[in-house]
Amino acid sequence: LPSHLSYAIYLGGSWLGVIGIFTVMVRSMASRLSREVKASPALQENGISRQNPLLGVWATSLFHMIPLSIITDLLSGTSFKATLGRVLGAKIEQSVYLDHGVGMSDLPYLSLQQGVAVNEGAALIAHSELPNGNISFKPLNLEQGSSVLWSGYLVGGTTLPKGAILGSLSRPFDSQTLDEDGEYNNTPCRRKG
């Protein structure tokens, strides 16, 4: 083989190897966290305290998600990005568009239905800090055909209904009810028109 082709194969193999290592680590930690929270009504209601060892598992999974996001960002806009999200434990249906720089965490709590579009800089974060300082995890759902525009922000306990659009730099409050096919802007978001 020519040296440049060998080098390209080596780089490609190294890139896939690094992705594989981070994927296994993130999937393992996220699955453990989700399983233990699901098994404990106290953790579901009160969240994870700063003294709970699970907080370290969660923080470590977030730490490992950062390099994984960076090295897979070139997959943005392709079906491979959604596939990687599925491998990591998110429920992502077909025809989901994930743009560059989309921040996703707590993947077992994320559900993105058919035709969802999440644009650059948006964040899908299924955890929140409770008034007592504990970390709570709730499902985050984006229903069929909904869209999150540039740097929109969604947290756990929120559903972006079918056909709804969350505008740029906008965020609904936790558990805020939104309507189908509506366009929402600002923080807390309000329906346009």
C-alpha positions in Angstrom: 0.0 0.0 0.0 1.2 3.6 -0.7 2.2 5.3 2.5 -0.5 8.0 2.4 -3.2 5.3 2.1 -1.7 3.4 5.0 -1.6 6.6 7.0 -5.3 7.3 6.2 -6.3 3.7 7.2 -4.3 4.1 10.5 -6.0 7.5 11.3 -9.5 6.1 10.4 -8.9 3.0 12.6 -7.6 5.1 15.5 -10.6 7.5 15.2 -13.1 4.5 15.3 -11.2 3.0 18.2 -11.4 6.1 20.3 -15.1 6.5 19.5 -15.6 2.9 20.5 -13.9 3.3 23.8 -15.8 6.5 24.8 -19.1 5.0 23.6 -18.7 1.9 25.8 -17.8 4.0 28.8 -20.7 6.6 28.3 -23.2 3.8 27.6 -22.2 1.8 30.6 -22.3 4.7 33.1 -25.6 6.2 31.7 -27.3 2.7 31.8 -26.2 2.2 35.4 -27.5 5.6 36.5 -30.8 5.2 34.7 -31.3 1.6 36.1 -30.6 2.7 39.7 -32.7 5.8 39.6 -35.6 3.8 38.0 -35.3 1.2 40.8 -35.5 3.8 43.6 -38.7 5.8 44.2 -36.7 8.0 46.6 -34.1 8.9 43.9 -36.9 9.6 41.5 -38.6 12.0 43.9 -35.7 13.6 45.8 -32.9 13.3 43.2 -29.3 12.3 43.8 -27.6 14.0 46.7 -24.1 15.3 46.6 -23.1 12.5 49.0 -24.5 9.7 46.8 -21.8 7.8 44.8 -24.1 7.9 41.8 -23.4 11.6 41.5 -19.8 10.6 40.6 -21.1 8.2 38.0 -23.2 10.9 36.5 -20.4 13.5 36.5 -18.0 11.1 35.0 -20.4 10.2 32.2 -20.8 13.9 31.4 -17.0 14.3 31.4 -16.6 11.4 28.9 -19.5 12.7 26.7 -17.5 15.9 25.9 -14.7 14.3 24.0 -17.1 11.9 22.3 -19.2 14.8 21.1 -16.1 16.6 19.8 -14.7 13.7 17.9 -18.1 12.7 16.4 -19.2 16.3 15.4 -18.1 15.6 11.8 -21.0 13.1 11.7 -23.5 16.0 12.3 -26.4 16.1 9.9 -26.0 12.4 9.0 -27.9 9.4 10.1 -24.7 8.2 11.9 -25.1 10.9 14.6 -28.6 9.6 15.4 -27.3 6.0 15.3 -24.6 6.9 17.8 -27.2 8.5 20.1 -29.2 5.2 19.9 -26.1 3.2 20.8 -25.6 5.4 23.8 -29.1 4.7 25.1 -31.3 7.5 23.7 -34.6 6.7 22.0 -34.1 8.3 18.5 -36.4 7.3 15.7 -35.6 7.6 11.9 -35.2 10.9 10.1 -33.9 12.8 13.1 -31.6 15.6 12.2 -28.8 16.5 14.7 -26.7 19.5 13.7 -23.2 20.6 14.8 -22.6 21.4 18.4 -25.8 19.8 19.8 -25.3 19.1 23.5 -27.0 16.0 24.7 -26.7 14.4 28.2 -28.5 11.8 30.2 -29.2 9.9 27.0 -31.4 7.1 28.5 -34.0 9.9 29.3 -34.1 11.4 25.8 -36.7 10.5 23.2 -36.7 12.0 19.8 -39.5 11.0 17.4 -39.6 10.8 13.6 -38.7 14.0 11.8 -37.3 15.9 14.7 -34.7 18.6 13.9 -32.2 19.9 16.5 -30.1 22.8 15.2 -26.6 24.0 16.0 -25.8 24.8 19.6 -29.1 23.4 21.0 -29.0 21.6 24.3 -31.1 18.6 25.4 -30.4 18.1 29.1 -32.6 15.6 31.0 -31.3 16.6 34.5 -31.9 19.6 36.6 -30.8 20.8 40.0 -33.5 20.8 42.7 -33.8 23.6 45.3 -32.1 21.2 47.8 -29.1 20.9 45.6 -29.8 17.3 44.5 -29.7 16.3 40.8 -33.1 15.1 39.4 -33.6 13.2 36.1 -36.8 13.3 34.1 -37.7 12.2 30.6 -37.2 14.8 27.8 -39.5 14.2 24.8 -39.4 15.8 21.3 -42.5 14.6 19.4 -42.8 14.0 15.7 -41.8 16.9 13.5 -40.8 19.3 16.3 -37.8 21.5 15.9 -35.3 23.2 18.3 -33.7 26.2 16.6 -30.2 27.6 17.2 -29.2 27.4 20.8 -32.6 26.4 22.1 -32.5 24.7 25.5 -34.7 21.9 26.8 -34.5 20.1 30.2 -36.0 17.0 31.7 -39.7 17.0 32.4 -40.4 18.8 29.2 -42.2 17.7 26.0 -41.9 19.6 22.8 -45.1 18.5 21.1 -45.8 17.4 17.6 -44.9 20.1 15.0 -43.8 22.7 17.7 -40.9 25.0 17.2 -38.7 26.2 20.0 -37.0 29.4 18.8 -33.4 30.4 19.0 -32.0 31.1 22.5 -35.4 30.0 24.0 -36.2 27.7 26.8 -39.4 26.5 28.4 -39.5 26.2 32.2 -39.5 22.7 33.7 -42.8 20.9 32.9 -44.2 23.9 31.1 -47.1 22.8 28.8 -46.7 23.6 25.1 -49.2 23.2 22.3 -48.8 21.2 19.1 -47.7 23.2 16.0 -47.0 26.3 18.1 -43.9 28.4 17.8 -42.3 29.4 21.1 -39.7 32.1 21.9 -37.9 33.6 24.9 -37.2 32.3 28.4 -39.5 31.2 29.8 -40.8 30.6 26.3 -44.1 32.1 25.1 -46.2 31.1 22.2 -45.7 33.4 19.2 -48.9 35.1 17.8 
